[in-house]
Amino acid sequence: MAAQVTLRPISVSEYARMREAGILTEDDRVELIAGEIHQMSPIGPLHAAVVRRLTRILVSLLGNAASISVQNPIQLDDHSEPVPDVAVLRPRDDDYAKQHPRGQDVFIVIEVADATVDYDRKEKIPRYAGAGIPEAWLVDTANQVIEQYALPGKSRYQNVRILEPGDTLKAQAVE
């Protein structure tokens, strides 16, 4: 009789201890999704340029009304700590120095994707909805569209818009 092998999910606190112990370093491009450590794709020039452009635009438009976090973790639950490309956060005096922002701290989360569109759409976007993040954008660089997700439900967003070049994107979560 063969033994059944099961996986045990890693918690966010265990993941933090792995960083503290040096098992994971700042140079490791990883994120915790549903208790599993996922290796992230390398950042190419187009991806980096889009993230820089979005950051510049958001900082200019929002000023001190929000904090713009670039490629930093957010904690969704006890087993997920993804690293979105950009997150628009509620401003805090301590800039989240004691803990990573949580779902209720996030106005908008933005993923920029070229090779990871399916992963971002199927794995990350539903988790953002489940965490109650009011809005998520998926910038699909290959197809030159932005998918705007709003009205979060338990595991998906109720409202999805596909914007093409020339369309106007208006944030629903931040005025």
Summary of the structure (lengths in Angstrom):
residues: 175
radius of gyration: 16.6
end to end distance: 61.3
largest distance: 63.7
contacts: 481
relative contact order: 0.12
helix: 27%
strand: 29%
